[in-house]
Amino acid sequence: MGEHPFHIGMIGAGGIARSRHIPGLKKVPGVRLVAVANRSPESGRKAREEFGFEKSYERWQDVVNDPEVNIVFVCTPPYLHREISCYALARGKHVFCQARMAVNLAEARVMLEADRQTKLTTMLCPPPHYMTVEPYVRKLLADGGLGEIRHVELSHTTATFLDPAAPLHWRQRKDLQGINMLDVGITGEVLNKWFGSLDKLSAKGRTWVPSRPKDRDGRSAVELPDAVTVIGSFESGATFTGLFAQAVNGGRSMLGIFGSEGTLLCDANENFVLLRKGKNEERIDIPPELRGKWTVEEDFLRAVAEGRKGTPSFADGVRYMAFTQAVYDSLEKDMEPVRVARLQDSPV
């Protein structure tokens, strides 16, 4: 990629920024960690000292406005994604935005419109789920190795919210997350890439622990469900069932693809798949040349250097936000079937 000047301003320095984005950025020649802002001035200073940023600011606007910053990494919860991304694009800064894209479909559409008005590079963070097996699976699907795809079954179940004594998590708060529930959006992105868009769906939710000990902001109500079940159909005609639950013991994250010529079972975090045909089951270890790897930061900066949009794009984000919005709307209407909005549809 050469010594392209990648001058990074980062807004939000927790979780995935620490574990993936900052280490990934440091591996790319030409990267300079210019400025950071975090939830509090103190945590911003700690991030500066820990990771080697040159400056820390109390306000995220100051990171964007820093004349030495030409790339902004938005690593906050979703409630700030639209505001920061649009602000940065309007000031001529390339934008990498953490997933989920926005608090709802309407805000995602606003971000896409801002993106379409500029040639600046934008990109969303892709899901790590199924990343390792994705190249192999998509090739198998393209080659017709499973025949006609007739049903897709998704089960993402964990014990994340099992303990009723655990304090309210920020991912259970609508003011920070919006409509982004559990693994709905992150797996919706995988479904879109592998099988195309869903057409219609119905959803039912349940909150097993309706209130929790107060967190540092004094909130106690659980505002997003602990479990969601989805039934729907793809535009291709294949049917879909999905279970998202984070208050169960002994869960697992799996995706099953059922075709007329075979069935494929994928674990979200493994580097192998199980192929079933008739009574035979074969474990297939993904060959190195078809094994996906986390190169997200390098991919984004290459797009910047080449003057193009990154992948996943803001348009991809609108598509998975449409899936999440349909799930949320059906929950609100107690399983009433909801059409999944299309990218070309008028804003809703």
C-alpha positions as CSV (number, residue, x, y, z in Angstrom):
1,M,0.0,0.0,0.0
2,G,3.0,2.2,0.3
3,E,3.5,5.1,2.8
4,H,0.1,6.7,2.3
5,P,-0.5,9.2,5.2
6,F,-3.2,7.6,7.3
7,H,-3.8,10.1,10.1
8,I,-6.3,8.5,12.4
9,G,-8.7,10.2,14.8
10,M,-10.6,7.7,16.9
11,I,-13.9,8.3,18.7
12,G,-14.5,5.6,21.3
13,A,-11.7,3.4,22.5
14,G,-13.3,0.5,24.2
15,G,-14.1,-3.1,23.3
16,I,-13.5,-3.8,19.6
17,A,-11.3,-0.7,19.2
18,R,-8.8,-2.1,21.8
19,S,-9.0,-5.7,20.7
20,R,-9.0,-5.3,16.9
21,H,-9.0,-1.9,15.4
22,I,-6.0,-0.3,17.1
23,P,-3.7,-3.4,16.8
24,G,-4.8,-3.8,13.2
25,L,-4.1,-0.1,12.4
26,K,-0.6,-0.3,14.0
27,K,0.3,-3.1,11.5
28,V,-0.2,-0.8,8.4
29,P,2.6,1.3,7.2
30,G,1.8,5.0,7.1
31,V,-0.6,5.0,10.0
32,R,-0.3,7.8,12.5
33,L,-2.6,7.7,15.6
34,V,-3.2,11.4,15.9
35,A,-6.2,11.9,18.3
36,V,-8.7,10.1,20.5
37,A,-11.8,10.9,22.5
38,N,-13.5,8.5,24.8
39,R,-16.6,8.5,27.0
40,S,-14.8,10.6,29.7
41,P,-11.8,12.9,29.6
42,E,-10.0,10.6,32.0
43,S,-10.6,7.5,29.8
44,G,-9.5,9.4,26.8
45,R,-6.2,10.3,28.4
46,K,-5.7,6.7,29.4
47,A,-6.3,5.5,25.8
48,R,-3.8,8.1,24.6
49,E,-1.2,6.9,27.0
50,E,-1.9,3.2,26.5
51,F,-2.0,3.1,22.7
52,G,0.3,6.0,21.7
53,F,-2.2,8.6,20.4
54,E,-0.6,12.0,20.1
55,K,-3.5,13.9,21.6
56,S,-6.8,13.3,23.5
57,Y,-9.8,15.5,23.4
58,E,-12.8,15.8,25.7
59,R,-15.2,16.4,22.8
60,W,-15.5,14.1,19.8
61,Q,-16.0,17.2,17.6
62,D,-12.5,18.2,18.4
63,V,-11.1,15.0,17.0
64,V,-12.9,15.4,13.7
65,N,-11.9,19.1,13.5
66,D,-8.3,18.4,14.2
67,P,-6.6,19.6,10.9
68,E,-4.0,16.7,11.2
69,V,-6.8,14.0,11.2
70,N,-7.9,12.8,7.7
71,I,-9.6,9.6,8.8
72,V,-12.1,9.1,11.5
73,F,-12.8,5.8,13.2
74,V,-16.3,5.9,14.8
75,C,-16.2,3.2,17.6
76,T,-19.0,4.4,19.8
77,P,-22.4,2.7,20.5
78,P,-24.9,3.2,17.6
79,Y,-26.6,6.3,19.0
80,L,-23.7,8.5,17.8
81,H,-23.0,6.8,14.5
82,R,-25.1,9.0,12.3
83,E,-24.2,12.3,13.9
84,I,-20.4,11.7,13.9
85,S,-20.3,10.1,10.4
86,C,-22.2,12.8,8.8
87,Y,-20.3,15.5,10.6
88,A,-17.0,14.0,9.6
89,L,-18.0,13.5,5.9
90,A,-19.1,17.1,5.8
91,R,-15.6,18.2,6.9
92,G,-13.8,16.1,4.3
93,K,-12.8,13.2,6.5
94,H,-12.9,9.5,5.5
95,V,-15.1,7.5,7.8
96,F,-14.9,3.9,9.2
97,C,-18.0,3.2,11.3
98,Q,-18.4,0.4,13.8
99,A,-21.4,-1.8,13.3
100,R,-24.4,-1.8,13.9
101,M,-24.7,1.1,11.4
102,A,-27.3,3.3,13.2
103,V,-30.1,3.3,15.8
104,N,-32.7,2.6,13.1
105,L,-33.3,2.3,9.4
106,A,-34.2,6.0,9.0
107,E,-30.8,7.1,10.4
108,A,-29.0,4.6,8.3
109,R,-30.6,6.1,5.2
110,V,-29.4,9.5,6.2
111,M,-25.9,8.2,6.5
112,L,-26.1,6.6,3.1
113,E,-27.4,9.8,1.5
114,A,-24.4,11.7,3.1
115,D,-22.1,9.0,1.7
116,R,-23.5,9.4,-1.8
117,Q,-22.8,13.1,-1.8
118,T,-19.0,12.6,-1.5
119,K,-16.2,10.6,-3.1
120,L,-14.6,10.1,0.4
121,T,-14.0,6.5,1.5
122,T,-16.6,5.0,3.9
123,M,-16.8,1.6,5.3
124,L,-18.6,-0.3,8.0
125,C,-17.1,-2.9,10.3
126,P,-17.9,-6.4,9.1
127,P,-19.2,-9.2,11.3
128,P,-16.5,-11.6,12.7
129,H,-19.2,-14.3,12.9
130,Y,-18.7,-16.9,10.2
131,M,-15.8,-14.9,8.7
132,T,-13.4,-17.9,8.6
133,V,-15.8,-20.2,6.7
134,E,-17.4,-17.5,4.5
135,P,-15.2,-17.8,1.4
136,Y,-15.7,-21.6,1.3
137,V,-19.4,-21.5,2.0
138,R,-20.1,-18.8,-0.6
139,K,-18.1,-20.7,-3.2
140,L,-20.1,-23.9,-2.4
141,L,-23.4,-22.0,-2.8
142,A,-22.3,-20.4,-6.1
143,D,-21.2,-23.8,-7.4
144,G,-24.6,-25.3,-6.5
145,G,-23.0,-27.8,-4.1
146,L,-26.1,-28.0,-2.0
147,G,-28.6,-27.9,-4.8
148,E,-31.6,-25.6,-4.4
149,I,-31.5,-23.8,-1.1
150,R,-34.8,-24.5,0.6
151,H,-34.4,-23.5,4.2
152,V,-32.0,-21.5,6.4
153,E,-31.9,-22.0,10.2
154,L,-30.0,-19.7,12.5
155,S,-29.5,-20.2,16.2
156,H,-27.5,-17.7,18.2
157,T,-27.8,-18.5,21.9
158,T,-25.5,-17.4,24.8
159,A,-25.5,-16.9,28.5
160,T,-24.6,-13.2,28.2
161,F,-27.7,-12.0,30.1
162,L,-28.4,-15.2,32.1
163,D,-27.4,-13.8,35.5
164,P,-30.4,-11.7,36.8
165,A,-28.1,-10.0,39.3
166,A,-25.8,-8.6,36.6
167,P,-26.1,-4.9,36.0
168,L,-27.9,-3.4,33.0
169,H,-25.6,-3.7,30.0
170,W,-25.4,-0.8,27.5
171,R,-26.6,-3.2,24.7
172,Q,-29.9,-3.5,26.6
173,R,-30.6,0.2,26.4
174,K,-32.6,1.7,23.5
175,D,-31.1,5.2,24.0
176,L,-27.7,3.7,23.1
177,Q,-28.6,0.8,20.9
178,G,-31.8,1.9,19.2
179,I,-33.5,-1.1,17.6
180,N,-30.3,-3.2,17.6
181,M,-31.2,-6.4,19.5
182,L,-29.0,-9.3,20.4
183,D,-27.2,-10.7,17.2
184,V,-30.1,-9.8,14.9
185,G,-28.3,-7.2,12.8
186,I,-24.9,-8.8,12.7
187,T,-26.3,-12.1,11.5
188,G,-28.7,-10.2,9.2
189,E,-25.6,-9.0,7.3
190,V,-24.4,-12.6,6.9
191,L,-27.8,-13.7,5.6
192,N,-27.9,-10.9,3.1
193,K,-24.4,-11.7,1.7
194,W,-25.0,-15.5,1.5
195,F,-28.7,-15.8,0.5
196,G,-29.9,-12.3,-0.6
197,S,-32.6,-10.3,1.2
198,L,-35.5,-11.6,3.1
199,D,-38.9,-10.6,1.7
200,K,-41.2,-10.8,4.7
201,L,-40.9,-11.9,8.3
202,S,-42.7,-12.2,11.7
203,A,-41.0,-11.9,15.0
204,K,-41.8,-12.7,18.7
205,G,-39.7,-11.5,21.6
206,R,-39.4,-12.1,25.3
207,T,-37.5,-10.4,28.2
208,W,-36.8,-12.9,30.9
209,V,-35.2,-10.3,33.3
210,P,-37.3,-7.1,33.0
211,S,-35.2,-5.1,35.4
212,R,-31.6,-5.1,36.6
213,P,-29.4,-3.4,39.2
214,K,-28.7,0.2,38.3
215,D,-25.7,1.0,36.2
216,R,-23.5,4.1,36.5
217,D,-26.1,6.2,34.7
218,G,-28.9,5.2,37.1
219,R,-30.8,3.1,34.5
220,S,-32.5,-0.1,35.5
221,A,-35.2,-1.1,33.0
222,V,-34.3,-3.7,30.4
223,E,-35.5,-2.0,27.2
224,L,-34.5,-4.6,24.6
225,P,-35.6,-8.3,24.6
226,D,-33.5,-11.2,26.0
227,A,-34.8,-13.4,23.2
228,V,-36.2,-13.0,19.7
229,T,-37.6,-15.7,17.3
230,V,-38.0,-14.9,13.6
231,I,-39.9,-16.7,10.9
232,G,-39.6,-15.5,7.3
233,S,-38.8,-16.1,3.7
234,F,-36.2,-14.9,1.3
235,E,-36.8,-13.3,-2.1
236,S,-35.4,-16.5,-3.6
237,G,-38.2,-18.5,-2.1
238,A,-36.2,-20.3,0.7
239,T,-37.7,-20.1,4.1
240,F,-36.0,-18.9,7.3
241,T,-36.2,-19.5,11.0
242,G,-34.0,-17.7,13.5
243,L,-33.5,-17.9,17.3
244,F,-31.6,-15.1,19.1
245,A,-31.4,-15.7,22.8
246,Q,-28.8,-14.4,25.4
247,A,-30.3,-15.6,28.6
248,V,-29.9,-19.4,28.2
249,N,-27.4,-21.9,29.6
250,G,-25.2,-23.9,27.2
251,G,-26.1,-22.1,24.0
252,R,-24.3,-22.1,20.7
253,S,-24.1,-20.0,17.6
254,M,-24.9,-22.1,14.4
255,L,-26.2,-21.6,10.9
256,G,-27.8,-24.5,9.0
257,I,-28.3,-24.4,5.2
258,F,-30.7,-27.0,3.9
259,G,-30.7,-27.8,0.2
260,S,-32.1,-30.3,-2.2
261,E,-28.7,-32.0,-2.6
262,G,-27.2,-31.6,0.9
263,T,-27.2,-29.8,4.3
264,L,-24.3,-27.6,5.6
265,L,-23.9,-26.8,9.3
266,C,-21.6,-23.9,10.2
267,D,-20.4,-22.8,13.7
268,A,-20.0,-19.0,14.0
269,N,-16.5,-19.2,15.4
270,E,-15.0,-22.4,13.9
271,N,-12.8,-23.1,10.9
272,F,-14.7,-26.2,9.7
273,V,-18.2,-27.1,8.5
274,L,-20.3,-30.3,8.6
275,L,-21.7,-31.5,5.3
276,R,-24.6,-34.0,5.4
277,K,-25.8,-36.0,2.4
278,G,-28.2,-38.8,3.1
279,K,-27.0,-40.7,6.2
280,N,-23.4,-39.5,5.7
281,E,-21.8,-36.6,7.6
282,E,-18.4,-35.2,6.6
283,R,-16.4,-32.7,8.6
284,I,-14.7,-30.3,6.2
285,D,-11.7,-28.3,7.5
286,I,-11.6,-25.1,5.5
287,P,-8.5,-25.1,3.3
288,P,-6.1,-22.1,3.9
289,E,-6.8,-20.6,0.5
290,L,-10.5,-20.5,1.2
291,R,-10.3,-19.4,4.9
292,G,-11.4,-15.9,5.7
293,K,-9.2,-13.7,7.9
294,W,-9.6,-10.4,9.8
295,T,-7.9,-7.8,7.6
296,V,-10.5,-5.1,8.2
297,E,-8.3,-2.2,9.0
298,E,-5.9,-2.9,6.1
299,D,-8.9,-3.4,3.8
300,F,-10.3,0.0,4.7
301,L,-7.0,1.9,4.4
302,R,-6.4,0.3,1.0
303,A,-9.7,1.6,-0.1
304,V,-8.7,5.1,1.1
305,A,-5.4,4.8,-0.8
306,E,-7.2,3.7,-4.0
307,G,-9.9,6.4,-3.7
308,R,-13.0,4.0,-3.5
309,K,-15.7,3.0,-1.1
310,G,-15.0,0.1,1.3
311,T,-16.9,-3.2,1.9
312,P,-19.2,-3.5,3.8
313,S,-20.5,-0.3,2.3
314,F,-23.1,2.1,3.8
315,A,-25.5,0.6,1.3
316,D,-24.8,-2.9,2.8
317,G,-25.5,-1.4,6.2
318,V,-28.9,0.0,5.0
319,R,-29.8,-3.5,3.9
320,Y,-29.1,-5.2,7.2
321,M,-30.7,-2.3,9.1
322,A,-33.9,-3.0,7.0
323,F,-33.8,-6.5,8.3
324,T,-33.4,-5.4,11.9
325,Q,-36.1,-2.7,11.4
326,A,-38.6,-5.4,10.1
327,V,-37.8,-7.6,13.1
328,Y,-38.3,-4.7,15.5
329,D,-41.6,-3.6,13.8
330,S,-43.0,-7.1,13.9
331,L,-42.1,-7.4,17.6
332,E,-44.0,-4.2,18.3
333,K,-47.0,-5.6,16.4
334,D,-46.8,-9.0,18.1
335,M,-45.8,-11.1,15.2
336,E,-47.7,-9.3,12.5
337,P,-45.9,-10.0,9.2
338,V,-43.7,-7.2,8.0
339,R,-42.2,-6.6,4.6
340,V,-38.4,-6.0,4.6
341,A,-37.7,-2.6,3.1
342,R,-35.6,-2.5,-0.1
343,L,-32.6,-0.2,-0.7
344,Q,-34.4,1.6,-3.4
345,D,-37.5,2.2,-1.3
346,S,-38.5,5.7,-0.3
347,P,-37.3,6.6,3.3
348,V,-39.6,5.3,5.9
